[in-house]
């Protein structure tokens, strides 16, 4: 199987393991990734996912060897334009060409990026909540060379992270964006030594998983849901999301603090 799942105390590491193709995405891998993340979403014991590509590359994008087989217009219409078209709302949307790019999960996903995350691979990296990149890793719209557009959320998520002007420059030139620049412009949240991205992402995942989950998920949901909203409308969403979490966890947490735990910013005992 091209997809593996490693489970550890609420943290699932979902591994795309197709190193012979630099983890380029073929239809079987795309569906297997959707199935893995759907299983993660449904499992109440699963709290945080780490998304990692085995063999030194996160993902080199859409499998162009498969793409070359779609030169027949009828086959392209059948396998891409029709099979992967958004639904009319009566049925769930099919997967994206790159797999899970259309999933809207209720739990966090951390991308652990070594080597290339380019073209559709960059779109998968942008789909993650947080990106941890090795110093030698890089992003880029490398599909610019082959006349292939961003259709897995890249042109939507990229400007939300870096702003319209920078997004246009990166998308239109297709250039390589190395890890240090990604960190500087907001395309990743942490840069770590080569070969340690998975370890660092899993450590972050375990740190998130140890907290009371309802409040963390409420804040995550509010940050995502209120993007682009007017402030007052967003404040109402924050209130609704946060109040429910405080009911479930907050008063008990306040009692623990009152009893002497977690004073002076101590995160060790919570």
N, C-alpha and C positions, 0 to 999 in steps of 0.2 A: 504493500500500500504506500502511496505517496504522502499520506497524512498520518502522523502519529500524535498521540496525546499522552503526556506525562502529568500525573496528578500528585499534588503534595499539599496537604493541609489547606484545602480551599483554593489553591492556585493551580490552574491548568495551563501547561505549556503546550500549545498547539503548533506542531512542527510540519512545515512543508518540506518534504524530503525527496526532492527530485534533482539532486546535485549535478547529474549528468547533463541537465539542461539549464543549469544555474537557476533552478526553481522557476523556470518559465511556466506559464499557466496554460495547461491544456484543459479541455472540457471535463475530463474525469477528475483532475485535481481540483478544479473550480467547484464541482459539485461536492466532492469530499470535504473541502474546507467549509462550505455552507453547512453540511451535515454536522461537522465537528463543532462549529460555533452555535448552531441551533441546539445541539446537545448540551453545550456549556450553559446556554441561556436557560434551558429547562431544568437543569439540575440545581436543587436548592442548596446543595453542599458546595457548589462551585461559586467562588466569590470574585476572583480576578483572573483574567486570562493573559498569558504572554504569547505573542505571535512571533515565531522565529523561523527563519529559513536555514536548513542544514547545509553544510558543505561550503560555507564561506560567502554565500550570496543570499540576500533576503529574497529578492525576486527580480529576474531580468525582464519581466513584463509578459505580455501575451505571447504564446508560443507561435512564432512566425512560420514555423514549418507547418503547423496546423492551419494558420491563416492563409498560407499559399494554396492549400487545397480548396479554398473558397473562391477561387478565381472564376468558377462557373457561377454566373449571376443567379441561377435558380437555386443552387445550393446555398449561396450566401443569404438569399431571402428566406429560405426555409430554416437554416440552422442559426442565423444571427438575427436578422431583422424581424422575423415572426416569432421564433421560439423564445427570444429574450426580450421582446417588447414589453413595456409596462402594461399591467392589466387595466381594465376599466373600473377597477375598484370592487367588483363583485367577487374576485378571486385574488389570492395573494400574488404579489409580483414574482416573476421568475428571478433566478439569480442574475447577477451581472456577469459579463464576459470573464471578469477576473474572480468571480466567486462571491464572497460575502460583502462586497462593496455597497449593496443596498440594504443590508441588515441594519436595524436600529436597535441595538441591544440595550438592556436596562442595567448592565454591569460593565465595569471598565475593562478595556483591552490595552495592553502595553506592547508596542512594537519593539522588538529587539533586532537591530539592524546591523548586520555585518556586510561589507562589500556593497554590491550594487542593489539599489532599490529604484529601478528606472522604469519609465513608461508606465505600464499598468502596475508594476511593482511599487512605483512611487505613489500611485493612487491607493494601493492597499495600505501603505505606510501612513498616508494622510487619513485613512479611515479609522486608524487606531486613535484612542484618546490621547496617548502620550507616546513619544518616540525616544528611545534610548539608542544612540548611534555610537558605534566604534569610531575612533579617530580616522580610520582609513575608509569608512563607509561614505557613500554619496548617493544623492538623488539626481533626477534629471528627466526631462521629457524627451527621452531618446527616440521615441516613436515619431518625433518631428521629421526624422530623415526619411521615413517610409510612407508618409501621407496617411498616418493613422491618428485619429483624434482621441482626445481624452473622453471616454464614455463611462468610466467607473467612478465618477465623482471628483476627479482631479481638478477640473476647471471650476467646480463649485467650492470645494474645500480649500484649495490653495489660496485664493484671495481672502478667505476668512481668517487664515493664519498670518499672512504676510502683507495684506493690503493689495489693492487692485494694480497699482503700478508695478510693483515687484513681481506679482503673479503674472502679469502680461509679459514682462521681460523674460522670466524663466520659461514660460510656456512657448513664447514665440521664437526664442533662440534655441531652445532645446539643450542648453548647455549643462555641463556637469556642475552640480552644487555640492561642494564638499561639506563634511560634517561641521567644521568650525563655522562656516558661513551659515549653515542650517541653524545652528544654535544662535548665532548673532541675529538672524532675521526672524526667528520664531518658528522655524520648520522642525526643530526638535527641542526637547527639554533637557537632555543630558548627553554629554559626550564622554566616553570612557575609553580606556586603552584597547587597542586591537585585541580581538579574541575574547573580550569580556562582556559583550553586550547582553548575551543571554543571562549570564550570572547577575549582572547589575539590574536587568529588568525583573528577574525573578525575586531579587532582594526587595525591590520597590513594591512588587506585587504582594509579597508577604507582609510588608509594612502596612499596606493598605488593608489587607485582609484581617489584620489583628484588631482594627478599630471596630467599635459599634457600627454596624453596616447601614442601618436605616438613615442616619443623619448624613453619612458620606454619600449614599446614593441620592438622597434628596438634593444635596448641593450639586452633585454631578448633573442631575436631571434639570435643575433650574438653570445652570450655566448653559446647557445645550438648548433647552426649550425657549429661553428668553433672548436668544441671539437675534438682534435686529428689532426687538420690540421697543416701543416707547417706554420710558423709565417707569411711569406709574403702572402701566399694564404689567411690566416685568416684576415690579415689587409685589403685585397681587399674586402672581404665580409663585414667587419666592415664599410669600407668607403661607400659601396653601400647602406647598411642598414641605416647608420647614416645620410648620405647626404639627403636622401628623408625625414627623420624626421625633419631635420633642416629646410628644405624648408617649410614644413607644419607648424611647431611650433616654431622653434628656433629663427628666426628673431623677431617674435612677443614677445617671452619671453625676448629677449635681450632688446627690447624697454621698456618692463615693468620694468626691472631692471634699465635701464637708467632713468626711471621716478621716481625712488626712492623706488621701492618695493623689498623686499627680501635682503636688505643689511646686511652684516656681518653674513651671514649664517642663516638668519631668514627664517624659513619654514612656519611661521604662515600665511603670506600673499604672495601668489604666483600668 
